[in-house]
């Protein structure tokens, strides 16, 4: 189960499992990315949307992807984070703006 919750300008993503595979999240477009490390040993992440606005506001692209990276001793895998299945609960999302972006 995955939980995505917003509180003001922060997005909290929880995978509700131990971080055994050195999990990371990337918020990215085709030119730039922000890497997020888990905030604890249970694969919980925190994304500051104001930081995301600052990094991506100069690009003329509307799409930003959330990528999951998992690494074990042998293999590193990346995949798009999907939120449209029955294993994901999404709460309280709202728009965040710096006045222009």
N, C-alpha and C positions, 0 to 999 in steps of 0.2 A: 504494500500500500504506500502511496505517495501523497503527501499533504502539501498544498501550496496556500500560504496565507499572507495577506498584506496588512501591515500596520503602518499607516502614514506613508513614508517614502521607502519603507523596507519590505522586501519580499523574503519570506521564510519558507524554505523547501526542506521537507523531512522525508527521508526514505525509510525510516523506522526499521533500520537494520544496522548491525555493526559494520564499520568501515574496514572490512578485511581486504579489500582490493584497491586500496589507495585511491579512492574516488575523488575526482575533481569535477567542477562545473565550469564551462566556458560560456560567456555571453559574447556572441561574435556576429559580425557581418563579413563581407568578403575582403575587407581591408584591415580590420582591427579586432581585438578581442580583449576581454577581461577574464582572468582566471580566478576562480574562487576555491579555496580550500575549505574543508569541513570545519565548523566551529567546535565540534566535539567528536568523540569516538563513535557516534551513532549516525553518521552520514547526514547531519543537519547543516544546512547552508543558509547564509544571509546575504542578500543582494541589495545594495544601496542604489535605488533608482536615480538619485541625484548624480551619483558617480557615473551611471550608465548614460544619462543625458549628456554629461560633460564630455565623455569619451566619444559618443556617436553623433553628436549634434552637427558636426562639420561634414558629414557624409550625406550625399543625396540619395540615400537608400532608405526605404521604409522597413525592410525586413531585417530582423535580428533573430538569430537562432540561439537556443540554449542547447549546448552539447554536453553529454555526460562522457567522462573519460574514466575508465577503470584499468588499473595495471596490476598484474600479478608478477611473479618472478620471471615469467617467460614472455608474456604478451601484453600489449597495451591496445585497448579497444576504445573507439569513439563512436557515439551514435547520437542522433537527435533525441532530445527529451520530448516525449509525447505526453500530452495531458488530456487526450480525448478518449481515454479508455475507462473501464470500470474500476481500475486500480488506482485512480487519482481522484482526490477530493480537493476542490478549489474554493477558497473562502475570501470574501471581502475585497475583491480587486477593484481598484479605482484608478483614474488617471492621475499622473504626477507630471507637473510642468515647471519649467524655470521661467515661465512667462512667454517664451517664444517657441520652445521645443517641447 
